[in-house]
Amino acid sequence: MQQGDAIPAVTVKTANDETLALADVSGPLVVYFYPKDDTSGCTREAQDFTALTDAFADAGVRVIGISKDSPARHRKFTEKHSLTVELASDEAGAACEAFGVWGEKMLYGKTYMGIERATFLFGRDGTLVQSWRKVKVPGHAAAVLEAARAL
C-alpha cells in the first residue's frame, strides 16, 4: 500500500459475524492489523485504541482492528478486556494479503508466517493518507489520532 492508494476491495467479518466491505466505509478510516487476540502487545494496542475511542469519534474517524482470529474469539477478547474498539476477522487472509501485512516473521530464531503489526489511515475520499509499518505499541494510538485529526 502506497500513499494515494484506494482502500482495497476486501471484506472482513465483524465481531458480530456481519460482513463488512472496507471499501464501503464512508469517511476517514483507520485500519490496524495485529497478530493475535489476547497477547500482551495486541491487548495493549487494543486498550490504547479503546481509550481513544471517543477522541477518534469526535474527529469523525472510524477505527477497525483486524486479525485472523475468529469473530467468536474477538467477542471473548472484547469482553475480557472491556474493549470498545471495533474488531474484525480476516480468517481467510484476503485483507492481510491486500494490505501487504502477511509475511515471514521470526521469533526466538524460528521463522513462521504471520501478520505484521501495521496501521493505515484513509481520508474521506477512501485513499491512503498515511501508513505505519512494523508498529511499536507504546504511543502508537495517540500518534494515529494526531494524524487523523489533521485530515
Helices and strands as residue ranges (DSSP letters): E 11-14, E 19-21, G 22-24, E 29-33, H 40-51, H 53-58, E 62-67, H 71-81, E 86-89, H 94-99, E 102-107, E 110-115, E 118-122, E 128-132, H 140-149
